[in-house]
């Protein structure tokens, strides 16, 4: 096997790795901003911020699955009733 083809294969794998790392970092920053701009109470906001900040991608995925999905209609929302 030629050393040039090995280097090209390694470079291709590294490019894919860097693209995935960039996408994961953008998602993490997006979730941090979403936590800070949400209308949660102060202590809940601080707790979610710490979860996302310290668990990085895993925390961002957990926040997205729990809080963002409930905000889209899966959570407990109350509708005002008129009498």
C-alpha angles and dihedrals in degrees: 000000000000120000090227093061091048090052091047091051092048091048090052092052091048092052091053090047093051092048091052091047090051092050091048092050092049090050090049093051090046091054092047090053091045091054092049094047096043123109095239123130117272099257093044090048092051091048093050091045091054092047093051094040098050100035092044110190095006091051091047091052091048091049092047092049096045108033105024094046091049090050090056093060107288094098134075108280125168123219120209115247124215122214 
